[in-house]
Amino acid sequence: MDSSLYKFVVTRRQLKYNYYHAAPATGKPVLLFLHGFPNTSNDWRHQVTFFKDRGFGLIVPDMLGYGGTDKPIDYTEYRLSAIAHDIIDILDAEKVDKAIAIGHDWGSIVVSRLANYYPDRFLGFGFLAGGYSAPSSAKFEESIILVNKLIGRELLGYWLFFNEDDAHKILEKNFDSFYSIVVPEDPALWVSNLSPTGALKAWVEEDKRTAVLSCLTEEEVRYHKQALLQGGLQAPLNWYRARVRSLDAEDNKDVTPENIFIHKPVFFGAATHDMPALGKASCEKFAKGPLTINEFNASHWLMWEKKEEVNEKLLEWIQGL
């Protein structure tokens, strides 16, 4: 992505956000792309090229803790309501009254909170891999039991490892091992070596390796690793620490009953190898406006693996708005 098109803004809570910006051609909307863990705005490189060439406006931030954006060590800075407000500050800085928000992984959760707190600032909401995440006042311990019951196995065991004070040191020490299990060629490894409690920690401490996604070039892998190691993993893990410590439970009570549901158009890009049924069920339950669901034969990283298909389906949905 063109480094000359990056800008920064200091939000109302005095945090600096680095973001890619391209102005829209006349009559074209602005697309807001939000990445997840452990990534940067560069995750969206294929989408940026595709939509910029077609005249769409683009705002693609490095999320809090990543890239050129500030990296607070205090996990309480990672409240989702506050991060959603940060994103609105970026839109305000660019004088964007309404945008189309699209998220992946943790980015999808932030898009969910934008839909809850600022629905009038958006024309539609897109979710890739992870579907809409409804606000809940339940404690993390209660949520994890419910999720495990829904899918019939343990899913979020690695969150408990990420909550440990020295987790970032363990991950950074054997970073290649960690990176390989995050973007594996074989998505089934997540079931055996990521989701169960203690499995990821054991994998990394034993310095195990596996082949990474074949769709990634050597240059892309080098760039990705360098960007993550340069900033360190302590700040990115705060996204998990905040959730495990139920930081958002009280904030979520402030969402009005009406805004728990999404009344604007919703796009869900399901990945066949990443529990698509969960995302579908959530979107079907809470999307009260037009709902578009497309399934892609891909793992969690569908915007890389199936970039052409994802881009075309997103374009079709956006034009339909």
C-alpha positions, 0 to 999 in steps of 0.5 A: 500500500502506498505509504504516501497516502497514510495520515494520522489523527489524534483522537479525543482521548489523545491517541494517535491513529495511523491510517491509509486514506484515499479520497472518493471520486464524485458520487462514490462512497467511502469504505472503512476497512478494519483489521483484526489480530495480529495484523495491520492495515496492510491486511487489506492491500488486495481490497484497497487496490481493487476499490481504489481503482474503481474510485471508492474512498478508503479509510484503512487504519492500523488499529490500536496497538498495531503498525503506526498507531499508538500501542498503549500497554494498559489494557483498559485503553482497549474498551470497544466503546472507546475504540469505536469512538476513535474510529468515528474521530477518524471519520470526523477528521476526514469530514466523512458523514456516512461510510460503509464499514467492513471488518475482519476478525476483531475488526468485525467486532469493532464494526459491530460496536459501530453499528450499536453506537453510531448506526446513523454514520453508516450506509451498511456493515460488512463482516468477514469470517467473524459475523456480527457480535451482539453486545453482552453484559455476561462475564467472559467465564459465562460467555466461554461456556455458552460458546463451547456448548454451541459448537460442541468443543472448546473454542477460546482456550488460547484467549486464556493464554493471551491473558497471561502477563508474559504471553507476549514474551513467549510468543516473541521468543518463538515468533516463527512458530506462533506465526505459522499456527496463526496463518497455517495452510491447514486450517484444521490445526486451529481445532487441535493446536489453537482452540484447546486450553494450553494447546497454543502455549505448548505449540509455541514453547516447543517451537513447532512449525507448520507450512503457512498459507500458500497464497502468501508470497515470501515478501508478504510474509516477511513484511507481516512478520517485520511489522508485528515484531517491530511493534511487539505483541504486548499491546495487541494482546490487550484486545484479549486481556480486556475481553477476558477481564470482562472490561466491556460488560458494563459498557454493553448495558448502555446499548439501547434495545433497538440498537442491539439489532442492525437495521442497515444492510449487512454483508456476511462473508462466511469462510467454510473452514472457519465455523461459518454457521456461527456467523450466519446464525448471528447475522440472521438473528440480529440483521433486521435490514437486508442481509447478504450472505456469501460463502467462500471456500477458504479459511479465516483469511478469506480476503487473501485466499479468495481475494478476487471472489471476495472483492467482486461480492463486496462490490456487488453488495456495495453497488446494491446499496 
